[in-house]
Amino acid sequence: METEDDIEVFYDPLHTEQHHNVGGLVAKPLMQKVMDDGHITGPLPSPTESARYASQQFSYLPGECKRFENPQHFKVGISPSLMRLRTFLFEQKQKDSLVKK
């Protein structure tokens, strides 16, 4: 999943018939490796740098998503390959449930 490039469509993970075109948007990896086999892989940001980054990222959210009372839901989606994996796992679970009955 972390090697996916140029994703054009994101699927709603709960309502699989719903999808959104995301072509042309800039994607940024959400995870970065900081540990490997119990060892730190490189320099870590200072607490001040981490706080600044978190504040900057938070500022990108629409105001409606940041309010405490009645916040708007922030839509997320999954990529086509993650959607296929999700579907496969759900189907496997259904087959396993039928076999156990």
Residue pairs with C-beta under 8 A, 6 or more apart in sequence:
1 79
1 81
1 82
1 85
2 29
2 31
4 79
4 81
5 27
6 23
7 22
7 27
7 79
7 80
8 21
8 22
8 23
9 19
9 20
9 21
9 22
9 23
9 80
10 19
10 20
10 22
10 76
10 77
10 78
10 79
11 18
11 19
11 77
11 78
11 79
11 80
11 83
12 18
12 19
12 20
12 75
12 77
13 76
13 77
13 78
13 83
13 86
16 83
16 87
19 77
20 75
20 77
22 77
33 41
34 40
34 41
34 42
34 44
35 41
45 53
58 66
61 74
62 72
62 74
64 71
64 72
65 71
65 72
65 73
65 74
78 86
